[in-house]
Amino acid sequence: MTYVIVAKGTGLIVTDGPNKTRAYKTFGAAKATRTRLCNKAGWNESQLNIVARNTYQAPRITVRNMMTGKDVEIDADTPWACRVDSEAYWSN
């Protein structure tokens, strides 16, 4: 089982590295990273939860598809260039 660190307010994964889907092999490793985030990035331990990766559900938001005008539901942590409501997605 692997673990991720999740912000309580947004439900998004928080990590200390560039990889946003970072999962930790043990609960202890996740707890150590949470402590490091609290010391380095200004988080409070009560703001961060440690959740098993297989039970984590990314929050979803509704956006309007720029080409069709229809509403589409996507993960809240989708990068801007991969979202159907951005010009970057549709330009090539």
All heavy atoms as an XYZ file, in Angstrom:
717
protein
N       0.844     -1.167      0.000
C       0.000      0.000      0.000
C       0.894      1.236      0.000
O       1.904      1.286      0.675
C      -0.902     -0.006      1.233
C      -1.844      1.157      1.255
S      -2.951      1.275      2.666
C      -3.548     -0.348      2.898
N       0.503      2.248     -0.778
C       1.242      3.507     -0.810
C       0.355      4.621     -0.275
O      -0.873      4.485     -0.218
C       1.692      3.839     -2.244
O       0.548      3.890     -3.092
C       2.674      2.803     -2.775
N       0.990      5.722      0.096
C       0.290      6.835      0.734
C       0.595      8.138      0.017
O       1.667      8.309     -0.557
C       0.718      6.946      2.197
C       0.410      5.718      3.001
C       1.338      4.692      3.121
C      -0.815      5.569      3.623
C       1.055      3.556      3.847
C      -1.108      4.430      4.352
C      -0.176      3.426      4.457
O      -0.465      2.301      5.171
N      -0.366      9.067      0.049
C      -0.182     10.406     -0.491
C      -0.569     11.417      0.578
O      -1.317     11.107      1.513
C      -1.022     10.648     -1.768
C      -0.523      9.814     -2.924
C      -2.486     10.393     -1.523
N      -0.059     12.636      0.439
C      -0.377     13.718      1.365
C      -1.382     14.624      0.664
O      -1.156     15.074     -0.455
C       0.894     14.495      1.748
C       1.905     13.540      2.384
C       0.559     15.644      2.680
C       3.281     14.119      2.556
N      -2.508     14.899      1.342
C      -3.606     15.642      0.743
C      -3.926     16.867      1.587
O      -4.018     16.772      2.817
C      -4.856     14.731      0.630
C      -6.026     15.481      0.040
C      -4.547     13.498     -0.181
N      -4.112     18.011      0.939
C      -4.523     19.237      1.633
C      -5.995     19.121      1.988
O      -6.821     18.753      1.149
C      -4.278     20.450      0.751
N      -6.338     19.425      3.242
C      -7.722     19.268      3.700
C      -8.690     20.188      2.973
O      -9.778     19.795      2.606
C      -7.811     19.531      5.202
C      -7.421     18.360      6.044
C      -7.705     18.637      7.501
C      -7.248     17.475      8.353
N      -7.443     17.748      9.776
N      -8.333     21.425      2.747
C      -9.251     22.391      2.145
C      -9.588     22.102      0.694
O     -10.733     22.206      0.274
N      -8.591     21.724     -0.100
C      -8.803     21.536     -1.535
C      -8.954     20.078     -1.941
O      -9.535     19.793     -2.979
C      -7.623     22.125     -2.327
O      -6.426     21.443     -1.962
C      -7.471     23.605     -2.080
N      -8.379     19.165     -1.182
C      -8.409     17.755     -1.532
C      -7.360     17.374     -2.551
O      -7.361     16.266     -3.067
N      -6.441     18.291     -2.857
C      -5.398     18.031     -3.844
C      -4.156     17.452     -3.182
O      -3.872     17.720     -2.014
C      -5.035     19.316     -4.587
C      -6.176     19.940     -5.385
C      -5.730     21.267     -5.988
C      -6.641     18.999     -6.473
N      -3.388     16.690     -3.950
C      -2.152     16.093     -3.450
C      -1.096     17.176     -3.289
O      -0.919     18.019     -4.159
C      -1.654     14.996     -4.410
C      -2.645     13.823     -4.424
C      -0.266     14.515     -4.022
C      -2.302     12.736     -5.413
N      -0.381     17.130     -2.164
C       0.703     18.059     -1.876
C       1.983     17.240     -1.780
O       2.008     16.182     -1.164
C       0.464     18.797     -0.537
C       1.600     19.732     -0.230
C      -0.859     19.532     -0.560
N       3.066     17.724     -2.398
C       4.332     17.014     -2.347
C       5.473     18.016     -2.271
O       5.284     19.190     -2.555
C       4.496     16.076     -3.555
O       5.695     15.339     -3.400
C       4.520     16.830     -4.848
N       6.640     17.537     -1.908
C       7.792     18.427     -1.804
C       8.656     18.395     -3.053
O       9.666     19.062     -3.129
C       8.643     18.077     -0.581
C       9.197     16.666     -0.628
O       8.690     15.852     -1.415
O      10.120     16.375      0.143
N       8.250     17.646     -4.063
C       9.023     17.546     -5.294
C       8.211     17.981     -6.495
O       7.051     18.373     -6.379
N       8.805     17.897     -7.683
C       8.107     18.326     -8.900
C       7.007     17.362     -9.357
O       6.131     17.740    -10.105
C       9.226     18.400     -9.938
C      10.255     17.439     -9.445
C      10.175     17.480     -7.936
N       7.042     16.121     -8.906
C       6.070     15.117     -9.331
C       4.816     15.231     -8.462
O       4.827     14.916     -7.280
C       6.685     13.722     -9.213
C       5.781     12.656     -9.762
O       4.653     12.928    -10.158
N       6.259     11.441     -9.785
N       3.697     15.641     -9.038
C       2.474     15.886     -8.275
C       1.768     14.620     -7.817
O       0.917     14.663     -6.957
C       1.494     16.730     -9.096
C       2.000     18.115     -9.360
C       2.052     18.904     -8.080
C       2.536     20.311     -8.354
N       2.870     21.050     -7.197
N       2.090     13.478     -8.385
C       1.420     12.239     -7.986
C       2.316     11.386     -7.101
O       2.170     10.182     -7.043
C       0.992     11.429     -9.223
O       2.153     11.140     -9.999
C      -0.008     12.182    -10.052
N       3.227     12.003     -6.409
C       4.192     11.275     -5.592
C       3.484     10.473     -4.507
O       2.704     11.008     -3.737
C       5.164     12.252     -4.959
C       6.142     11.581     -4.056
C       7.532     11.908     -4.454
N       8.442     11.066     -3.718
C       9.558     11.485     -3.201
N       9.920     12.725     -3.347
N      10.346     10.671     -2.561
N       3.773      9.197     -4.461
C       3.222      8.314     -3.437
C       4.382      7.758     -2.623
O       5.455      7.496     -3.157
C       2.427      7.185     -4.081
N       4.165      7.577     -1.343
C       5.203      7.100     -0.426
C       4.912      5.658     -0.059
O       3.770      5.292      0.193
C       5.253      8.007      0.804
C       5.502      9.445      0.406
C       4.452     10.325      0.216
C       6.786      9.895      0.168
C       4.673     11.630     -0.179
C       7.026     11.201     -0.231
C       5.968     12.058     -0.406
O       6.198     13.344     -0.817
N       5.956      4.841     -0.033
C       5.793      3.397      0.185
C       5.308      3.052      1.579
O       4.623      2.058      1.765
C       7.109      2.675     -0.098
C       7.481      2.666     -1.555
C       8.739      1.877     -1.785
C       9.105      1.900     -3.254
N      10.319      1.148     -3.526
N       5.671      3.875      2.574
C       5.258      3.591      3.949
C       4.580      4.814      4.556
O       4.779      5.941      4.100
C       6.471      3.214      4.827
O       7.341      4.340      4.911
C       7.209      2.007      4.256
N       3.789      4.554      5.586
C       3.131      5.643      6.297
C       4.175      6.555      6.946
O       4.023      7.774      6.965
C       2.177      5.068      7.356
C       1.385      6.126      8.066
C       0.260      6.665      7.486
C       1.770      6.581      9.315
C      -0.478      7.642      8.132
C       1.044      7.554      9.974
C      -0.089      8.087      9.370
N       5.257      5.952      7.448
C       6.326      6.722      8.081
C       6.997      7.689      7.122
O       7.322      8.821      7.491
N       7.217      7.262      5.879
C       7.822      8.148      4.876
C       6.890      9.309      4.556
O       7.330     10.456      4.417
C       8.143      7.362      3.616
N       5.601      9.043      4.469
C       4.628     10.106      4.216
C       4.569     11.075      5.395
O       4.488     12.289      5.211
C       3.252      9.509      3.947
N       4.635     10.534      6.595
C       4.606     11.373      7.791
C       5.853     12.259      7.860
O       5.768     13.437      8.217
C       4.505     10.478      9.027
C       4.179     11.218     10.285
C       3.909     10.242     11.411
C       3.622     10.987     12.686
N       3.401     10.088     13.801
N       7.016     11.714      7.503
C       8.253     12.499      7.498
C       8.179     13.620      6.465
O       8.611     14.751      6.726
C       9.444     11.589      7.215
N       7.610     13.335      5.305
C       7.468     14.366      4.273
C       6.481     15.427      4.717
O       6.684     16.619      4.463
C       7.019     13.737      2.944
O       7.981     12.759      2.552
C       6.879     14.776      1.867
N       5.404     15.031      5.378
C       4.442     16.011      5.901
C       5.128     16.943      6.892
O       4.942     18.156      6.838
C       3.259     15.308      6.562
C       2.243     16.296      7.106
C       1.059     15.631      7.718
N       1.462     14.922      8.930
C       0.626     14.266      9.707
N      -0.650     14.187      9.397
N       1.056     13.653     10.783
N       5.960     16.394      7.774
C       6.704     17.221      8.726
C       7.644     18.169      7.992
O       7.750     19.349      8.330
C       7.494     16.335      9.705
O       6.573     15.466     10.374
C       8.257     17.157     10.709
N       8.315     17.669      6.957
C       9.232     18.496      6.165
C       8.469     19.627      5.474
O       8.919     20.769      5.424
C       9.952     17.614      5.149
C      11.182     18.208      4.565
C      12.048     17.233      3.769
N      11.394     16.115      3.102
C      11.371     14.861      3.566
N      11.946     14.552      4.714
N      10.763     13.909      2.896
N       7.284     19.332      4.939
C       6.462     20.357      4.308
C       6.025     21.423      5.316
O       5.982     22.609      4.984
C       5.220     19.726      3.658
C       5.439     19.003      2.348
C       4.204     18.201      1.975
C       5.774     19.987      1.249
N       5.716     20.992      6.514
C       5.303     21.940      7.552
C       6.455     22.870      7.921
O       6.250     24.070      8.110
C       4.795     21.197      8.783
S       3.242     20.336      8.507
N       7.652     22.326      7.992
C       8.807     23.143      8.358
C       9.274     24.033      7.215
O       9.670     25.175      7.431
C       9.971     22.248      8.808
C       9.677     21.543     10.110
O       8.856     21.991     10.896
N      10.330     20.423     10.326
N       9.233     23.507      5.990
C       9.806     24.210      4.841
C       8.800     25.107      4.120
O       9.130     26.219      3.720
C      10.373     23.183      3.868
C      11.101     23.772      2.684
C      11.875     22.717      1.904
C      10.971     21.899      1.034
N      11.712     21.002      0.131
N       7.589     24.649      3.941
C       6.627     25.356      3.095
C       5.559     26.117      3.878
O       4.676     26.718      3.280
C       5.970     24.376      2.143
N       5.587     26.055      5.195
C       4.652     26.834      5.989
C       3.288     26.207      6.210
O       2.354     26.888      6.619
N       3.143     24.934      5.919
C       1.890     24.246      6.205
C       1.794     23.968      7.697
O       2.777     23.958      8.407
C       1.821     22.909      5.470
C       1.664     23.020      3.992
C       2.657     23.062      3.064
C       0.444     23.096      3.260
N       2.140     23.155      1.811
C       0.773     23.178      1.904
C      -0.889     23.104      3.636
C      -0.187     23.267      0.914
C      -1.843     23.178      2.642
C      -1.496     23.260      1.307
N       0.595     23.689      8.168
C       0.343     23.247      9.530
C      -0.070     21.774      9.431
O      -0.777     21.388      8.505
C      -0.779     24.089     10.143
C      -0.971     23.816     11.599
O      -0.516     22.810     12.122
N      -1.665     24.722     12.246
N       0.371     20.938     10.375
C       0.051     19.499     10.302
C      -1.448     19.230     10.262
O      -1.891     18.245      9.689
C       0.709     18.742     11.452
C       2.175     18.503     11.214
C       2.737     17.406     12.097
O       1.959     16.556     12.579
O       3.956     17.419     12.302
N      -2.240     20.109     10.852
C      -3.689     19.907     10.833
C      -4.287     20.191      9.449
O      -5.431     19.841      9.191
C      -4.358     20.796     11.877
O      -4.149     22.159     11.572
N      -3.524     20.808      8.546
C      -4.004     21.106      7.203
C      -3.727     19.983      6.210
O      -4.256     19.995      5.105
C      -3.346     22.384      6.679
C      -3.689     23.622      7.465
C      -2.869     24.813      7.003
O      -1.660     24.706      6.825
N      -3.545     25.928      6.803
N      -2.888     19.014      6.589
C      -2.486     17.953      5.674
C      -2.878     16.584      6.213
O      -2.591     16.258      7.356
C      -0.968     17.998      5.456
C      -0.398     19.288      4.881
C       1.117     19.235      4.867
C      -0.940     19.543      3.491
N      -3.522     15.797      5.386
C      -3.895     14.421      5.736
C      -3.018     13.440      4.975
O      -2.599     13.722      3.856
C      -5.346     14.131      5.358
C      -6.328     14.744      6.315
O      -6.008     15.024      7.452
N      -7.536     14.955      5.834
N      -2.789     12.285      5.557
C      -2.112     11.201      4.867
C      -3.178     10.167      4.523
O      -3.893      9.688      5.404
C      -1.001     10.595      5.744
C       0.043     11.667      6.052
C      -0.372      9.398      5.045
C       1.099     11.238      7.031
N      -3.294      9.854      3.229
C      -4.366      8.998      2.738
C      -3.757      7.860      1.927
O      -2.779      8.063      1.203
C      -5.325      9.816      1.836
C      -6.454      8.966      1.302
C      -5.856     11.024      2.575
N      -4.330      6.681      2.019
C      -3.894      5.562      1.188
C      -4.184      5.897     -0.274
O      -5.255      6.406     -0.605
C      -4.614      4.285      1.587
N      -3.224      5.637     -1.140
C      -3.342      6.015     -2.557
C      -4.526      5.337     -3.237
O      -5.190      5.944     -4.079
C      -2.042      5.647     -3.289
C      -2.060      5.957     -4.760
C      -1.905      7.437     -4.983
N      -1.750      7.697     -6.405
C      -2.430      8.628     -7.031
N      -3.276      9.388     -6.389
N      -2.255      8.835     -8.305
N      -4.810      4.113     -2.885
C      -5.908      3.402     -3.550
C      -7.290      3.908     -3.132
O      -8.280      3.594     -3.775
C      -5.803      1.889     -3.335
C      -5.812      1.508     -1.874
O      -5.774      2.371     -1.002
N      -5.846      0.228     -1.615
N      -7.390      4.698     -2.062
C      -8.675      5.256     -1.649
C      -8.813      6.731     -2.005
O      -9.882      7.299     -1.843
C      -8.883      5.110     -0.129
O      -7.875      5.848      0.559
C      -8.848      3.658      0.286
N      -7.737      7.350     -2.525
C      -7.764      8.776     -2.849
C      -8.583      9.033     -4.110
O      -8.427      8.372     -5.115
C      -6.339      9.308     -3.048
C      -6.298     10.717     -3.580
C      -6.640     11.791     -2.775
C      -5.954     10.979     -4.897
C      -6.620     13.077     -3.253
C      -5.926     12.267     -5.390
C      -6.262     13.316     -4.567
O      -6.252     14.594     -5.044
N      -9.468     10.002     -4.031
C     -10.254     10.448     -5.181
C      -9.961     11.932     -5.389
O     -10.197     12.745     -4.506
C     -11.755     10.270     -4.926
C     -12.233      8.863     -5.022
C     -12.313      8.398     -6.466
O     -12.155      9.162     -7.402
N     -12.547      7.115     -6.646
N      -9.433     12.279     -6.555
C      -9.171     13.686     -6.853
C     -10.499     14.435     -6.954
O     -11.466     13.908     -7.518
C      -8.406     13.808     -8.158
N     -10.565     15.654     -6.426
C     -11.802     16.432     -6.563
C     -12.055     16.765     -8.030
O     -11.121     16.910     -8.806
C     -11.541     17.688     -5.735
C     -10.081     17.742     -5.508
C      -9.544     16.371     -5.677
N     -13.300     16.874     -8.409
C     -13.675     17.147     -9.794
C     -14.297     18.526     -9.900
O     -14.974     18.975     -8.977
C     -14.642     16.087    -10.288
C     -14.109     14.709    -10.011
C     -14.053     13.663    -10.990
N     -14.502     13.774    -12.313
C     -13.718     13.476    -13.354
N     -12.477     13.133    -13.157
N     -14.191     13.530    -14.576
N     -14.057     19.195    -11.020
C     -14.662     20.488    -11.288
C     -15.330     20.440    -12.657
O     -14.993     19.609    -13.496
C     -13.628     21.637    -11.242
C     -12.497     21.402    -12.248
C     -13.084     21.825     -9.847
C     -11.547     22.574    -12.400
N     -16.276     21.321    -12.879
C     -16.965     21.397    -14.154
C     -16.452     22.616    -14.910
O     -16.439     23.722    -14.372
C     -18.488     21.502    -13.953
O     -18.920     20.368    -13.203
C     -19.222     21.539    -15.276
N     -16.009     22.404    -16.140
C     -15.534     23.489    -17.002
C     -16.276     23.421    -18.328
O     -16.877     22.405    -18.667
C     -14.007     23.397    -17.248
C     -13.239     23.542    -15.951
C     -13.630     22.101    -17.929
N     -16.236     24.515    -19.065
C     -16.915     24.564    -20.362
C     -15.902     24.289    -21.474
O     -14.891     24.967    -21.575
C     -17.558     25.928    -20.575
C     -18.423     25.994    -21.805
C     -19.179     27.300    -21.892
N     -19.969     27.542    -20.701
C     -21.221     27.140    -20.517
N     -21.819     26.451    -21.455
N     -21.866     27.416    -19.410
N     -16.195     23.297    -22.302
C     -15.350     22.966    -23.440
C     -15.318     24.173    -24.372
O     -16.355     24.676    -24.786
C     -15.910     21.745    -24.167
C     -15.028     21.266    -25.284
O     -14.471     22.045    -26.032
N     -14.932     19.956    -25.403
N     -14.115     24.637    -24.707
C     -13.967     25.845    -25.497
C     -14.509     25.685    -26.924
O     -15.001     26.645    -27.514
C     -12.495     26.252    -25.532
C     -12.227     27.581    -26.168
S     -10.508     28.008    -26.074
C     -10.520     28.937    -24.563
N     -14.458     24.505    -27.485
C     -14.903     24.311    -28.866
C     -16.391     23.995    -28.995
O     -17.058     24.506    -29.877
C     -14.099     23.190    -29.520
C     -12.664     23.564    -29.736
S     -12.530     25.042    -30.736
C     -11.195     24.616    -31.774
N     -16.909     23.164    -28.108
C     -18.311     22.754    -28.236
C     -19.252     23.573    -27.359
O     -20.439     23.610    -27.606
C     -18.475     21.269    -27.864
O     -18.147     21.095    -26.483
C     -17.599     20.385    -28.725
N     -18.714     24.182    -26.304
C     -19.551     24.954    -25.385
C     -20.265     24.099    -24.355
O     -21.017     24.612    -23.535
N     -20.028     22.790    -24.363
C     -20.668     21.892    -23.408
C     -19.860     21.830    -22.120
O     -18.645     22.004    -22.120
C     -20.794     20.485    -23.993
C     -21.712     20.414    -25.184
C     -21.813     19.010    -25.699
C     -22.741     18.963    -26.913
N     -22.820     17.623    -27.473
N     -20.545     21.560    -21.024
C     -19.865     21.396    -19.740
C     -19.229     20.023    -19.659
O     -19.821     19.021    -20.067
C     -20.850     21.573    -18.580
C     -21.278     23.015    -18.415
O     -20.570     23.899    -18.918
O     -22.320     23.255    -17.780
N     -17.988     19.999    -19.123
C     -17.221     18.768    -18.994
C     -16.686     18.700    -17.571
O     -16.258     19.712    -17.012
C     -16.037     18.759    -19.998
C     -15.216     17.505    -19.844
C     -16.527     18.916    -21.408
N     -16.710     17.529    -16.975
C     -16.174     17.345    -15.627
C     -14.757     16.790    -15.721
O     -14.522     15.793    -16.402
C     -17.073     16.387    -14.842
C     -16.883     16.512    -13.360
C     -17.932     15.734    -12.606
O     -19.054     16.250    -12.452
O     -17.604     14.613    -12.188
N     -13.798     17.467    -15.038
C     -12.394     17.058    -15.066
C     -11.841     17.069    -13.644
O     -12.453     17.641    -12.743
C     -11.540     17.976    -15.965
C     -11.556     19.416    -15.441
C     -11.990     17.919    -17.409
C     -10.586     20.335    -16.145
N     -10.678     16.435    -13.463
C     -10.003     16.488    -12.168
C      -9.526     17.914    -11.904
O      -9.068     18.604    -12.818
C      -8.789     15.553    -12.133
C      -9.177     14.092    -12.065
O     -10.341     13.807    -11.726
O      -8.316     13.247    -12.338
N      -9.602     18.357    -10.669
C      -9.205     19.709    -10.315
C      -7.710     19.944    -10.481
O      -7.277     21.072    -10.691
C      -9.615     20.024     -8.879
N      -6.901     18.895    -10.428
C      -5.459     19.069    -10.546
C      -4.943     18.838    -11.969
O      -3.756     18.656    -12.180
C      -4.723     18.167     -9.570
C      -5.029     16.691     -9.747
O      -5.908     16.360    -10.551
O      -4.381     15.884     -9.065
N      -5.821     18.907    -12.961
C      -5.414     18.765    -14.356
C      -4.590     19.983    -14.762
O      -5.021     21.112    -14.536
C      -6.656     18.650    -15.270
O      -7.435     17.538    -14.850
C      -6.260     18.487    -16.718
N      -3.413     19.771    -15.360
C      -2.602     20.909    -15.804
C      -3.343     21.760    -16.832
O      -4.150     21.253    -17.614
C      -1.373     20.254    -16.436
C      -1.343     18.878    -15.892
C      -2.760     18.500    -15.602
N      -3.066     23.052    -16.843
C      -3.782     23.993    -17.700
C      -3.712     23.583    -19.172
O      -4.704     23.662    -19.888
C      -3.215     25.395    -17.505
C      -3.938     26.417    -18.321
C      -3.484     27.050    -19.436
C      -5.271     26.889    -18.108
N      -4.444     27.893    -19.922
C      -5.559     27.821    -19.120
C      -6.252     26.619    -17.166
C      -6.765     28.480    -19.219
C      -7.456     27.284    -17.269
C      -7.702     28.201    -18.274
N      -2.563     23.147    -19.644
C      -2.411     22.795    -21.055
C      -3.207     21.550    -21.443
O      -3.417     21.295    -22.631
C      -0.940     22.585    -21.386
N      -3.675     20.791    -20.471
C      -4.439     19.570    -20.733
C      -5.935     19.750    -20.500
O      -6.699     18.790    -20.583
C      -3.922     18.436    -19.855
S      -2.203     18.033    -20.144
N      -6.351     20.973    -20.214
C      -7.766     21.241    -19.938
C      -8.472     21.712    -21.200
O      -7.953     22.535    -21.948
C      -7.891     22.308    -18.851
C      -7.445     21.827    -17.506
C      -7.412     22.918    -16.486
N      -8.648     23.672    -16.440
C      -9.109     24.266    -15.351
N      -8.425     24.192    -14.235
N     -10.221     24.937    -15.384
N      -9.687     21.209    -21.443
C     -10.430     21.564    -22.656
C     -10.956     22.989    -22.637
O     -11.458     23.473    -23.642
C     -11.603     20.576    -22.913
C     -11.076     19.190    -23.196
C     -12.570     20.574    -21.743
N     -10.837     23.674    -21.513
C     -11.281     25.063    -21.441
C     -10.129     26.054    -21.628
O     -10.284     27.247    -21.388
C     -12.003     25.334    -20.126
C     -11.114     25.172    -18.918
O     -10.132     24.420    -18.996
O     -11.405     25.803    -17.885
N      -8.965     25.575    -22.080
C      -7.813     26.458    -22.285
C      -7.454     26.522    -23.771
O      -7.630     25.569    -24.512
C      -6.615     25.953    -21.481
O      -6.082     24.799    -22.071
N      -6.934     27.671    -24.174
C      -6.478     27.819    -25.550
C      -5.280     26.925    -25.831
O      -5.086     26.459    -26.944
C      -6.112     29.271    -25.841
C      -7.320     30.161    -26.022
C      -6.912     31.573    -26.441
O      -5.889     31.706    -27.133
O      -7.631     32.491    -26.072
N      -4.454     26.701    -24.814
C      -3.263     25.882    -24.994
C      -3.623     24.463    -25.410
O      -2.893     23.831    -26.166
C      -2.444     25.850    -23.694
N      -4.740     23.954    -24.948
C      -5.177     22.601    -25.304
C      -5.516     22.516    -26.798
O      -5.194     21.535    -27.455
C      -6.390     22.206    -24.462
C      -6.935     20.836    -24.751
C      -6.368     19.724    -24.178
C      -8.014     20.655    -25.604
C      -6.864     18.446    -24.429
C      -8.521     19.398    -25.872
C      -7.945     18.297    -25.285
O      -8.427     17.043    -25.543
N      -6.162     23.543    -27.319
C      -6.666     23.493    -28.679
C      -5.684     24.028    -29.715
O      -5.883     23.846    -30.905
C      -7.972     24.275    -28.771
C      -9.038     23.631    -27.967
C      -9.513     24.037    -26.759
C      -9.756     22.437    -28.286
N     -10.484     23.175    -26.302
C     -10.644     22.182    -27.221
C      -9.734     21.558    -29.349
C     -11.495     21.089    -27.214
C     -10.581     20.471    -29.332
C     -11.462     20.249    -28.277
N      -4.625     24.704    -29.321
C      -3.673     25.246    -30.314
C      -2.530     24.264    -30.556
O      -2.017     23.633    -29.650
C      -3.122     26.582    -29.826
O      -2.380     26.393    -28.638
N      -2.166     24.120    -31.763
C      -1.044     23.245    -32.159
C      -0.274     23.867    -33.269
O      -0.638     24.353    -34.202
C      -1.537     21.864    -32.610
C      -1.392     20.864    -31.488
O      -0.635     21.071    -30.573
N      -2.141     19.796    -31.597
